Amino acid sequence: MSGLKDFQKTFIELALQTNALEFGKFTLKSGRISPYFFNAAKMLNGCDLHKLANCYIDAIKNLNVEFDCLYGPAYKGIFLGSIIATVLSQRGTPCPLSFNRKEVKDHGEGGDIIGPDPAGNVLIIDDVLSAGTAARESIKILENFNATPKIFLIGLDRQEKGKADLSAKSELEKDFDIQVLSIINLDALIEYSQNNQDFNTYISELEKYRMNWGA
């Protein structure tokens, strides 16, 4: 498994331990039938959140990107952004964090943003990239604050086609001049499965899915 970095293997193993990553037959929102499914919310059920946060932080370090604040879109981005901001603070590099509500609050602090208004270059933190719909919603919210959505970092990039034949990642980078990064992607899952006898029975289905829907 020499092609995978330590933080990538750690991320996959955390996802498997908590059943956040499952193999089988799943119908996605897009209607596509997928041989695997990823639900980061299950990582809240006993996962080592410090290790999980470090996977994201190590991915950021590995790519040497710079940003002014964190933004975690509801709902998965809320807990992911929170644990990442916590570890950054522990390391002596605190970073402003904000996230959105699904519904605008008309009392108290009001609005649809909790935390400071996003400003400058923003690192968006989320769990998965499929068709890119949720990412586009986050980018629009940030642009409404005149902030710059600079980086979109997800745990898993499914490497699927977006609206056309380009990948969702390529479409976002082309349409919004944003850098899209991931800890792992479908290629990494296949490589991990090829080197782990407990999961190599899923390789053919993963490769078939990549052939049909990959970009």
C-alpha positions in Angstrom: 0.0 0.0 0.0 2.9 2.2 -0.7 0.9 4.6 -2.8 -1.3 5.6 0.2 -0.1 8.1 2.8 -0.5 7.3 6.5 -3.3 9.8 7.0 -5.2 8.2 4.1 -4.9 4.7 5.5 -5.9 6.0 8.9 -9.0 7.8 7.5 -10.1 4.6 5.7 -9.6 2.5 8.8 -11.5 4.9 11.0 -14.4 4.9 8.5 -14.4 1.1 8.4 -14.3 0.7 12.2 -17.4 2.9 12.6 -19.3 1.6 9.5 -19.1 5.1 8.1 -17.8 3.3 5.0 -19.8 0.3 3.9 -19.6 -2.0 0.9 -22.7 -3.5 -0.6 -25.5 -2.2 -2.8 -26.7 1.4 -2.2 -29.0 3.8 -4.1 -27.6 7.3 -4.1 -29.6 10.6 -4.3 -28.5 10.7 -7.9 -30.3 7.4 -8.5 -27.0 5.6 -9.2 -26.5 2.2 -7.7 -23.2 2.2 -5.8 -21.2 -0.7 -4.4 -20.1 1.5 -1.5 -21.5 4.2 0.7 -19.9 6.8 3.0 -21.8 8.5 5.9 -19.4 10.5 8.1 -22.1 10.9 10.8 -21.4 7.4 11.9 -17.9 8.5 12.9 -19.5 10.2 15.9 -20.3 6.8 17.3 -17.1 6.2 19.1 -14.5 7.2 16.5 -11.2 8.7 17.6 -12.2 12.2 16.6 -8.7 13.5 17.3 -7.3 11.1 14.8 -10.0 12.1 12.3 -9.3 15.8 12.7 -5.6 15.1 12.1 -6.4 13.3 8.9 -7.9 16.5 7.6 -5.1 18.6 9.0 -2.4 16.3 7.5 -4.2 16.6 4.1 -4.0 20.4 4.4 -0.3 20.2 5.3 0.5 17.8 2.6 -0.8 20.2 0.0 0.6 23.4 1.6 -2.6 25.5 1.2 -3.3 28.8 3.0 -6.6 30.1 4.3 -8.1 32.7 6.7 -11.0 30.9 8.2 -13.0 27.6 8.2 -16.5 27.1 7.1 -18.5 23.9 7.8 -21.7 23.5 5.9 -24.6 21.9 7.8 -24.7 19.2 8.8 -21.6 17.0 8.6 -19.4 20.1 8.1 -20.4 21.3 11.5 -18.8 18.6 13.6 -15.9 18.2 11.1 -15.1 21.9 11.2 -15.4 21.9 15.0 -12.9 19.1 15.6 -10.5 20.5 13.1 -10.7 24.0 14.7 -10.1 22.4 18.1 -6.9 20.6 17.1 -5.6 23.7 15.3 -6.1 25.6 18.5 -4.3 22.9 20.5 -1.4 23.3 18.1 -1.3 27.0 18.7 -2.8 28.0 15.3 -6.4 28.9 16.1 -8.6 29.7 13.2 -12.1 31.3 13.0 -14.9 28.8 12.3 -18.4 29.4 11.1 -21.2 27.2 9.9 -24.7 27.6 8.6 -28.2 26.7 9.6 -30.6 25.0 7.3 -33.2 27.5 8.3 -32.8 31.2 9.0 -33.2 32.1 12.7 -35.3 35.3 13.2 -34.5 35.8 16.9 -31.4 35.9 19.1 -28.3 36.4 16.9 -30.5 35.8 13.9 -29.4 34.9 10.4 -28.3 31.6 9.0 -24.6 31.8 10.1 -23.3 30.7 13.5 -19.9 32.1 14.3 -18.1 35.1 12.7 -19.1 36.1 9.2 -16.8 34.3 6.8 -14.1 36.6 5.4 -11.0 36.4 3.3 -9.9 33.1 1.8 -12.2 30.3 3.1 -11.5 26.6 3.6 -14.7 24.7 3.3 -14.7 21.4 5.3 -17.2 18.6 4.4 -17.4 14.9 4.3 -18.0 13.8 0.7 -18.2 15.1 -2.9 -20.6 13.3 -5.3 -22.3 15.5 -7.9 -21.2 18.8 -6.3 -24.6 20.2 -5.5 -23.9 20.8 -1.8 -20.5 22.4 -2.6 -22.2 24.8 -4.9 -24.6 25.8 -2.2 -21.8 26.5 0.2 -19.9 28.5 -2.4 -23.0 30.7 -3.0 -23.4 31.4 0.7 -19.8 32.5 1.1 -19.9 34.7 -2.0 -22.9 36.4 -0.4 -20.5 37.5 2.4 -18.0 38.7 -0.2 -15.7 35.9 1.1 -13.5 33.9 -1.3 -14.2 30.2 -1.4 -10.6 29.2 -1.9 -10.4 25.5 -0.9 -13.0 22.8 -0.6 -11.6 19.9 1.4 -13.6 16.7 1.8 -12.9 13.3 3.3 -14.0 11.3 0.2 -14.1 12.4 -3.4 -16.3 9.8 -5.2 -14.6 10.9 -8.5 -17.9 10.9 -10.3 -19.3 12.8 -13.3 -20.9 16.1 -12.4 -23.5 17.7 -14.7 -21.8 16.4 -17.8 -18.7 14.3 -18.5 -16.3 16.3 -16.3 -15.9 15.1 -12.8 -17.7 17.1 -10.1 -14.2 18.2 -8.8 -13.2 19.5 -12.2 -16.5 21.3 -12.7 -16.2 23.1 -9.4 -12.6 24.1 -10.1 -13.5 25.4 -13.5 -16.7 27.2 -12.5 -15.5 28.8 -9.3 -11.7 28.9 -9.4 -11.7 26.9 -6.2 -9.1 24.2 -5.3 -10.9 20.9 -4.5 -8.9 18.5 -2.3 -9.7 15.2 -0.6 -8.2 12.9 1.9 -9.1 9.9 -0.2 -11.0 9.1 -3.4 -12.4 6.1 -5.2 -8.9 5.3 -6.6 -7.6 5.2 -3.0 -10.4 2.9 -1.9 -9.7 0.5 -4.8 -6.0 0.5 -3.9 -6.7 -0.1 -0.2 -9.0 -3.0 -1.2 -6.4 -4.5 -3.5 -3.9 -4.7 -0.6 -6.3 -5.9 2.1 -7.6 -9.5 1.8 -10.7 -8.6 3.9 -12.0 -6.3 1.2 -10.6 -7.5 -2.1 -13.9 -9.2 -2.9 -15.3 -5.7 -3.6 -12.6 -4.7 -6.1 -14.5 -5.8 -9.3 -17.6 -3.9 -8.3 -15.7 -0.8 -7.4 -13.8 -0.9 -10.7 -17.0 -1.4 -12.6 -18.6 1.6 -10.9 -15.6 3.7 -11.7 -15.9 2.6 -15.4 -19.6 3.5 -15.6 -19.6 6.8 -13.5 -16.1 7.9 -13.1 -14.6 10.9 -14.7 
